[in-house]
Amino acid sequence: MSEFARRNERAMNVVKATTAAAGRGLDALGNRYTTLIAGFAGSAMLRDFAATDRRITRMGLAAEKTKKEMSEMFSGIQDAAIKFRVDDSELTGAIEKVGTVTGDIDFGNRNREIIAPSLAASGSDGESIGALFAQFQKFNVTDEKDTLKAMDTLNQLGKEGAFELKDIAERGVKAFSMYAAAGATGVKAIKDVGVALESAVDATGDTTTASTAVENLIRDLQLPKVVKELRRNGINVFGKDGKMRSLPTLMEEIAKKSGSKGAETQSARLLGAGFNQDSILLLSSVTSGKGAENLKRYNGVVANGQGILKDAAYAAKDFTSSMSALNTTWHQFANGNLAEPVQELADAINSVNQKTVQNWLETGKNIAIAVGGVIAARKAFQLGKGAWDLFGGGKSKGIPKAFQTCSAQASCQSMWSTMGAGGMGTGRKSSLVVLEGLLVVLALGGLEKCSGG
């Protein structure tokens, strides 16, 4: 870092000189925008802001929410991300996924303080946790108390067995969906699938194969032939309410009934009843010995919702979590401070005749449209609705004289590169691109002149 500082001392002097040159439009250090001008951090900040703004806009369109509602929602998401020290983009992705799967983004947003610790405790990505969480609604598990208990139950099962919460989120979602479609409801039903997944991975040694085995078992248990054969042997797949009975209970009953005369006979019985090989493997594995013991152990797991919160708190103490919290705090600060000036500048640039903008770009087509500091532009140029004059509107076409002066100086050579002749499109994105080009010129020495140093 020290070497970096020494090598970049000259660059920082340029930034200081630029700030001084732009001082006619700045209110010195006391101004709330000045801090954001220091260095060239504005480039990454502006890119992050633009990406986040577009993502929230898409979410708002899908959910039919207003800009204000989405802004409030995102602020709450960031608060939860900071609280549990997770990446705000992952938490946003999880809630976005919930909205995509259920059509009810409010369900995800209401439970953001359940989803956030689930991300922290599991180490899974946002989309996977969001997809798992979305299944809870299918089981009529919607309030915060029950969703927390359900997620904690799966987390505790992951500790008891080899199918961890991260794996359940990434590979077990289809099994949950199939079980819910069979009529299963409640936190207990969610646990049933978790228990089956744990037993399956004991039998197969692989989470992907285990997931497939559970899916096939749920499917086989609904086949008319299987239902009829099991009923003939005293096992009812469905209860009086027409819903599938507890999956672990069915596994235990079928294993006991079919395996009474040994493994060879059991396989033949199950095959004759209509089960496929994956289901047969799973049922055979819980018939006796360690497999049977583990099934009972998994079924006995109890969770009250506190375990996953403790795991999240533990995970929050490591360096990565601390950096996530710092990064999210920075994003929250930047987004809060950029929203107003970016919108003002976008409105101003969008008010410029696009033909004038194209003329300016044609004249300066070799300028690399890099990223500058948006706050400096707002204060130094005082663009507002006067952007027309800045772009050469009215009296003349093409690039302003100050840009021509700058382009003649050797110190500006690093700016030149090839730009496509097609120019740029319309809308807010193009406005930001034009803005960024202006800001690079400012950062490289000011609009009035560009010194050789």
C-alpha positions as CSV (number, residue, x, y, z in Angstrom):
1,M,0.0,0.0,0.0
2,S,2.9,2.4,0.8
3,E,4.4,1.7,-2.6
4,F,1.0,2.2,-4.2
5,A,0.7,5.6,-2.5
6,R,4.2,6.7,-3.6
7,R,3.6,5.8,-7.2
8,N,0.2,7.5,-7.2
9,E,1.2,10.7,-5.4
10,R,1.4,12.5,-8.8
11,A,-2.0,11.2,-9.8
12,M,-3.4,12.4,-6.5
13,N,-1.9,15.8,-7.0
14,V,-3.7,16.0,-10.3
15,V,-7.0,15.1,-8.5
16,K,-6.3,17.9,-5.9
17,A,-5.5,20.4,-8.7
18,T,-8.6,19.4,-10.5
19,T,-10.7,19.9,-7.4
20,A,-9.1,23.3,-7.0
21,A,-9.8,24.2,-10.7
22,A,-13.4,23.1,-10.3
23,G,-13.6,25.0,-7.0
24,R,-15.7,27.7,-8.6
25,G,-18.6,25.3,-8.4
26,L,-17.7,23.6,-5.1
27,D,-18.4,24.6,-1.5
28,A,-15.1,23.1,-0.2
29,L,-14.9,20.3,2.3
30,G,-18.0,21.2,4.2
31,N,-20.2,20.4,1.2
32,R,-21.9,17.0,1.4
33,Y,-20.7,16.1,-2.1
34,T,-17.0,16.9,-1.8
35,T,-16.0,13.7,0.0
36,L,-17.2,11.7,-3.0
37,I,-15.0,13.5,-5.4
38,A,-11.7,12.4,-3.9
39,G,-9.7,10.0,-6.1
40,F,-11.3,8.1,-8.9
41,A,-13.5,5.9,-6.8
42,G,-16.5,7.6,-8.5
43,S,-16.0,5.3,-11.5
44,A,-16.7,2.1,-9.6
45,M,-19.3,3.8,-7.6
46,L,-21.2,5.0,-10.6
47,R,-21.1,1.6,-12.3
48,D,-22.4,-0.1,-9.1
49,F,-25.1,2.5,-8.8
50,A,-26.2,2.1,-12.4
51,A,-26.2,-1.7,-12.1
52,T,-28.2,-1.7,-8.9
53,D,-30.6,0.9,-10.2
54,R,-31.3,-1.2,-13.2
55,R,-31.8,-4.3,-11.2
56,I,-34.2,-2.7,-8.7
57,T,-36.1,-1.2,-11.7
58,R,-36.5,-4.6,-13.2
59,M,-37.7,-6.0,-9.9
60,G,-40.2,-3.1,-9.6
61,L,-41.6,-3.7,-13.0
62,A,-42.1,-7.4,-12.3
63,A,-43.7,-6.7,-9.0
64,E,-45.7,-3.7,-10.2
65,K,-44.2,-1.5,-7.5
66,T,-43.5,2.3,-7.7
67,K,-40.0,3.7,-7.6
68,K,-40.6,4.9,-4.0
69,E,-41.7,1.5,-2.9
70,M,-38.7,-0.2,-4.4
71,S,-36.4,2.3,-2.9
72,E,-37.8,1.6,0.5
73,M,-37.6,-2.1,-0.1
74,F,-34.0,-1.9,-1.2
75,S,-33.1,0.2,1.8
76,G,-34.6,-2.4,4.1
77,I,-32.7,-5.2,2.2
78,Q,-29.4,-3.3,2.7
79,D,-30.1,-2.8,6.4
80,A,-30.7,-6.6,6.8
81,A,-27.5,-7.3,4.9
82,I,-25.5,-5.1,7.1
83,K,-27.1,-6.5,10.3
84,F,-26.2,-10.1,9.3
85,R,-23.0,-9.2,7.4
86,V,-23.9,-10.7,4.1
87,D,-23.6,-9.4,0.5
88,D,-26.5,-7.2,-0.2
89,S,-26.5,-8.3,-3.9
90,E,-27.0,-11.9,-2.7
91,L,-29.8,-10.9,-0.4
92,T,-31.4,-8.9,-3.2
93,G,-31.0,-11.9,-5.5
94,A,-32.7,-14.2,-3.0
95,I,-35.7,-11.9,-2.6
96,E,-35.8,-11.4,-6.3
97,K,-35.9,-15.2,-6.8
98,V,-38.7,-15.5,-4.2
99,G,-40.7,-12.9,-6.3
100,T,-40.0,-14.8,-9.5
101,V,-41.1,-18.2,-8.2
102,T,-44.1,-17.1,-6.1
103,G,-45.1,-13.9,-7.8
104,D,-45.1,-12.4,-4.3
105,I,-42.0,-10.3,-3.7
106,D,-43.5,-9.0,-0.5
107,F,-43.3,-12.5,1.0
108,G,-39.5,-12.4,0.5
109,N,-39.2,-8.9,1.6
110,R,-41.1,-9.5,4.8
111,N,-38.8,-12.4,5.6
112,R,-35.6,-10.7,4.7
113,E,-34.3,-11.1,8.3
114,I,-34.8,-14.8,7.9
115,I,-33.3,-15.1,4.5
116,A,-30.2,-13.0,5.5
117,P,-29.1,-15.3,8.4
118,S,-29.9,-18.3,6.2
119,L,-27.3,-16.9,3.6
120,A,-24.8,-16.3,6.4
121,A,-25.2,-19.7,8.1
122,S,-25.3,-21.8,4.9
123,G,-22.8,-20.1,2.7
124,S,-25.1,-20.6,-0.2
125,D,-25.8,-18.1,-3.0
126,G,-28.8,-15.8,-2.9
127,E,-30.6,-17.4,-5.8
128,S,-30.5,-20.9,-4.3
129,I,-31.6,-19.8,-0.9
130,G,-34.4,-17.7,-2.5
131,A,-35.6,-20.7,-4.5
132,L,-35.7,-22.9,-1.4
133,F,-37.4,-20.2,0.7
134,A,-40.0,-19.8,-2.1
135,Q,-41.1,-23.4,-1.6
136,F,-42.2,-22.6,2.0
137,Q,-45.2,-20.7,0.6
138,K,-46.3,-23.9,-1.1
139,F,-46.5,-25.6,2.3
140,N,-48.6,-22.7,3.7
141,V,-45.6,-21.7,5.8
142,T,-45.6,-17.9,5.5
143,D,-45.2,-16.1,8.8
144,E,-41.8,-15.2,10.1
145,K,-41.9,-17.5,13.1
146,D,-42.6,-20.6,11.0
147,T,-40.3,-19.7,8.2
148,L,-37.5,-19.3,10.7
149,K,-38.3,-22.6,12.3
150,A,-38.4,-24.4,9.0
151,M,-35.1,-23.0,7.8
152,D,-33.5,-23.8,11.2
153,T,-34.9,-27.3,11.0
154,L,-33.2,-27.9,7.6
155,N,-30.0,-26.3,9.0
156,Q,-30.0,-28.7,12.0
157,L,-30.7,-31.7,9.8
158,G,-27.7,-30.6,7.7
159,K,-25.5,-30.8,10.9
160,E,-26.9,-34.3,11.8
161,G,-26.3,-35.7,8.3
162,A,-24.2,-35.0,5.2
163,F,-26.9,-33.1,3.2
164,E,-26.1,-29.6,4.5
165,L,-28.4,-26.6,4.1
166,K,-26.3,-25.3,1.3
167,D,-26.8,-28.6,-0.6
168,I,-30.5,-28.6,0.2
169,A,-30.9,-25.1,-1.3
170,E,-28.9,-26.0,-4.4
171,R,-30.2,-29.5,-5.1
172,G,-33.3,-30.3,-3.0
173,V,-35.8,-27.7,-4.3
174,K,-37.5,-30.0,-6.8
175,A,-38.2,-32.6,-4.1
176,F,-39.9,-30.0,-1.9
177,S,-42.0,-28.8,-4.8
178,M,-43.2,-32.4,-5.6
179,Y,-44.0,-33.1,-1.9
180,A,-46.0,-29.9,-1.6
181,A,-47.9,-30.8,-4.8
182,A,-48.9,-34.1,-3.1
183,G,-50.7,-32.1,-0.5
184,A,-48.1,-31.9,2.3
185,T,-48.3,-28.8,4.4
186,G,-46.6,-27.2,7.5
187,V,-43.2,-27.0,8.9
188,K,-43.3,-30.8,9.7
189,A,-43.8,-31.5,5.9
190,I,-40.7,-29.4,5.1
191,K,-38.8,-31.4,7.7
192,D,-40.1,-34.6,6.1
193,V,-38.3,-33.8,2.9
194,G,-35.1,-32.9,4.7
195,V,-35.2,-36.2,6.6
196,A,-35.6,-38.1,3.4
197,L,-32.7,-36.2,1.8
198,E,-30.4,-37.0,4.7
199,S,-31.2,-40.7,4.5
200,A,-30.8,-40.7,0.8
201,V,-27.3,-39.2,0.9
202,D,-26.4,-41.9,3.4
203,A,-27.4,-44.5,0.9
204,T,-25.9,-42.9,-2.2
205,G,-22.9,-40.9,-0.9
206,D,-23.7,-38.1,-3.4
207,T,-26.1,-35.2,-2.9
208,T,-27.2,-35.0,-6.5
209,T,-28.0,-38.7,-6.7
210,A,-29.7,-38.5,-3.3
211,S,-32.0,-35.7,-4.6
212,T,-33.0,-37.7,-7.6
213,A,-33.7,-40.7,-5.4
214,V,-36.1,-38.7,-3.1
215,E,-37.8,-37.2,-6.2
216,N,-38.3,-40.6,-7.7
217,L,-39.7,-42.0,-4.4
218,I,-42.2,-39.2,-4.1
219,R,-43.2,-39.8,-7.7
220,D,-43.5,-43.6,-7.3
221,L,-45.6,-43.2,-4.2
222,Q,-48.3,-41.5,-6.3
223,L,-48.4,-44.2,-9.1
224,P,-51.8,-46.0,-9.1
225,K,-50.1,-49.4,-9.2
226,V,-47.8,-48.6,-6.2
227,V,-50.7,-47.1,-4.2
228,K,-52.9,-50.2,-4.9
229,E,-50.1,-52.7,-4.0
230,L,-49.2,-50.9,-0.8
231,R,-52.8,-50.7,0.2
232,R,-53.1,-54.4,-0.4
233,N,-50.3,-54.9,2.1
234,G,-51.8,-52.7,4.7
235,I,-50.0,-49.4,3.9
236,N,-52.0,-46.3,3.0
237,V,-50.1,-43.7,1.0
238,F,-52.7,-41.1,1.5
239,G,-54.6,-40.1,4.6
240,K,-58.4,-39.6,5.0
241,D,-57.9,-36.0,4.0
242,G,-56.5,-37.1,0.6
243,K,-53.0,-35.8,1.3
244,M,-49.8,-37.9,1.3
245,R,-48.9,-39.2,4.7
246,S,-45.5,-38.3,6.3
247,L,-42.7,-39.3,3.9
248,P,-40.3,-40.7,6.6
249,T,-43.2,-42.7,8.1
250,L,-44.1,-44.2,4.8
251,M,-40.4,-45.0,4.2
252,E,-40.2,-46.8,7.6
253,E,-43.5,-48.7,7.1
254,I,-42.6,-49.8,3.5
255,A,-39.1,-50.8,4.5
256,K,-40.3,-52.9,7.4
257,K,-43.0,-54.6,5.4
258,S,-41.0,-55.3,2.3
259,G,-37.8,-56.3,4.1
260,S,-39.2,-58.9,6.4
261,K,-37.7,-61.8,4.5
262,G,-34.3,-60.4,3.6
263,A,-32.7,-58.0,1.0
264,E,-33.2,-60.2,-2.0
265,T,-36.8,-60.7,-1.5
266,Q,-37.3,-57.1,-0.6
267,S,-35.9,-55.9,-3.9
268,A,-38.2,-58.2,-5.8
269,R,-41.2,-57.1,-3.8
270,L,-40.5,-53.5,-4.3
271,L,-39.8,-53.9,-8.0
272,G,-43.0,-55.9,-8.5
273,A,-45.0,-53.2,-6.7
274,G,-43.8,-50.6,-9.2
275,F,-40.9,-48.8,-7.6
276,N,-37.9,-47.9,-9.7
277,Q,-34.2,-48.7,-8.8
278,D,-33.6,-45.3,-7.0
279,S,-36.6,-45.8,-4.8
280,I,-35.6,-49.4,-4.1
281,L,-32.1,-48.3,-3.1
282,L,-33.4,-45.7,-0.7
283,L,-36.0,-47.9,0.9
284,S,-33.6,-50.8,1.3
285,S,-31.0,-48.6,3.0
286,V,-33.4,-47.7,5.8
287,T,-34.7,-51.2,6.4
288,S,-32.1,-52.2,9.1
289,G,-28.8,-51.4,10.7
290,K,-27.3,-47.9,10.6
291,G,-29.7,-46.7,7.9
292,A,-32.7,-47.4,10.0
293,E,-31.1,-45.8,13.1
294,N,-30.2,-42.7,11.1
295,L,-33.8,-42.4,9.8
296,K,-35.1,-42.3,13.4
297,R,-32.3,-39.9,14.4
298,Y,-33.1,-37.5,11.6
299,N,-36.8,-37.7,12.4
300,G,-36.1,-36.8,16.0
301,V,-34.3,-33.5,15.2
302,V,-36.0,-30.5,16.9
303,A,-35.4,-26.8,16.0
304,N,-36.8,-23.7,17.5
305,G,-35.3,-21.1,15.1
306,Q,-32.4,-20.0,17.3
307,G,-29.8,-22.3,16.0
308,I,-29.5,-20.7,12.6
309,L,-29.3,-17.3,14.1
310,K,-26.4,-18.4,16.3
311,D,-24.7,-19.9,13.3
312,A,-25.2,-16.6,11.4
313,A,-23.8,-14.6,14.3
314,Y,-20.7,-16.9,14.4
315,A,-20.2,-16.6,10.6
316,A,-20.5,-12.8,10.9
317,K,-17.3,-12.6,12.9
318,D,-14.9,-13.7,10.1
319,F,-13.0,-11.4,7.8
320,T,-15.1,-12.1,4.7
321,S,-18.3,-11.2,6.6
322,S,-16.8,-8.0,7.9
323,M,-15.8,-7.0,4.4
324,S,-19.3,-7.7,3.1
325,A,-20.7,-5.5,5.8
326,L,-18.3,-2.7,4.9
327,N,-19.0,-3.1,1.2
328,T,-22.7,-3.0,1.7
329,T,-22.4,0.1,4.0
330,W,-20.5,1.8,1.2
331,H,-23.1,0.8,-1.4
332,Q,-25.8,2.1,0.8
333,F,-24.0,5.4,1.4
334,A,-23.2,5.8,-2.3
335,N,-26.6,4.9,-3.5
336,G,-28.2,7.3,-1.1
337,N,-25.9,10.2,-2.2
338,L,-25.9,9.4,-5.9
339,A,-29.6,8.9,-6.5
340,E,-30.5,12.6,-6.6
341,P,-27.6,14.1,-8.6
342,V,-27.5,11.2,-11.1
343,Q,-31.2,11.7,-11.8
344,E,-30.7,15.5,-12.2
345,L,-27.8,15.0,-14.6
346,A,-29.6,12.4,-16.6
347,D,-32.6,14.7,-16.9
348,A,-30.4,17.5,-18.0
349,I,-28.5,15.5,-20.6
350,N,-31.7,13.9,-21.9
351,S,-33.1,17.4,-22.6
352,V,-30.3,18.0,-25.1
353,N,-31.1,17.6,-28.8
354,Q,-29.8,14.2,-29.7
355,K,-28.4,15.5,-33.0
356,T,-26.2,17.9,-31.1
357,V,-25.0,15.0,-29.0
358,Q,-24.2,13.0,-32.1
359,N,-22.2,15.9,-33.5
360,W,-20.3,16.2,-30.3
361,L,-19.5,12.5,-30.3
362,E,-18.5,12.5,-34.0
363,T,-16.0,15.3,-33.3
364,G,-14.6,13.5,-30.3
365,K,-15.2,9.9,-31.4
366,N,-11.6,8.9,-30.4
367,I,-12.1,10.0,-26.8
368,A,-12.4,7.0,-24.5
369,I,-15.6,7.4,-22.6
370,A,-14.2,6.3,-19.3
371,V,-15.8,6.8,-15.9
372,G,-15.4,10.0,-13.8
373,G,-16.8,11.4,-10.7
374,V,-20.5,12.3,-11.0
375,I,-20.6,14.5,-8.0
376,A,-17.7,16.7,-9.3
377,A,-19.6,17.2,-12.5
378,R,-22.8,18.2,-10.8
379,K,-21.0,20.9,-8.7
380,A,-18.3,22.1,-11.1
381,F,-20.4,22.3,-14.3
382,Q,-23.7,23.2,-12.6
383,L,-25.2,21.4,-15.6
384,G,-28.9,21.5,-14.7
385,K,-30.8,22.4,-17.8
386,G,-27.8,24.3,-19.1
387,A,-26.3,21.1,-20.6
388,W,-27.3,22.4,-24.0
389,D,-24.5,25.0,-23.9
390,L,-22.0,22.6,-22.6
391,F,-22.5,20.3,-25.6
392,G,-22.3,23.2,-28.0
393,G,-26.0,23.6,-28.6
394,G,-27.3,26.8,-30.1
395,K,-24.4,28.7,-31.7
396,S,-22.1,25.9,-32.8
397,K,-21.8,22.2,-33.3
398,G,-19.2,19.8,-32.1
399,I,-17.0,19.6,-29.1
400,P,-16.5,22.6,-26.8
401,K,-13.3,24.6,-27.2
402,A,-12.1,23.5,-23.8
403,F,-12.1,19.9,-25.1
404,Q,-10.3,20.8,-28.2
405,T,-7.5,22.5,-26.1
406,C,-7.3,19.4,-24.0
407,S,-7.0,17.1,-26.9
408,A,-4.0,19.0,-28.2
409,Q,-2.0,18.3,-25.1
410,A,0.4,15.4,-24.7
411,S,-0.9,14.6,-21.2
412,C,-4.2,13.7,-22.6
413,Q,-2.9,11.0,-25.0
414,S,-4.0,8.3,-22.6
415,M,-7.6,9.3,-23.3
416,W,-7.5,8.4,-27.0
417,S,-8.8,5.1,-28.2
418,T,-11.2,3.8,-30.8
419,M,-14.9,4.4,-30.4
420,G,-17.5,2.9,-32.7
421,A,-18.9,5.3,-35.2
422,G,-22.5,4.4,-34.4
423,G,-22.5,6.9,-31.5
424,M,-24.8,6.1,-28.7
425,G,-28.4,5.5,-27.9
426,T,-30.9,7.5,-26.0
427,G,-32.1,7.3,-22.4
428,R,-30.5,7.3,-19.0
429,K,-27.7,4.9,-19.8
430,S,-26.5,7.0,-22.7
431,S,-26.8,10.1,-20.5
432,L,-24.4,8.5,-18.0
433,V,-22.0,7.6,-20.7
434,V,-21.8,11.1,-22.0
435,L,-21.5,12.4,-18.4
436,E,-18.6,10.0,-17.7
437,G,-16.7,11.2,-20.7
438,L,-17.0,14.8,-19.5
439,L,-15.8,13.8,-16.1
440,V,-12.6,12.1,-17.3
441,V,-11.6,15.4,-19.0
442,L,-12.2,17.2,-15.8
443,A,-10.2,14.7,-13.8
444,L,-7.3,14.9,-16.2
445,G,-6.8,18.6,-15.8
446,G,-9.9,20.7,-16.0
447,L,-11.9,22.1,-18.8
448,E,-10.1,25.4,-19.1
449,K,-6.8,23.8,-20.0
450,C,-4.9,20.6,-19.7
451,S,-1.4,21.0,-18.3
452,G,1.5,18.8,-19.4
453,G,2.0,17.6,-15.8
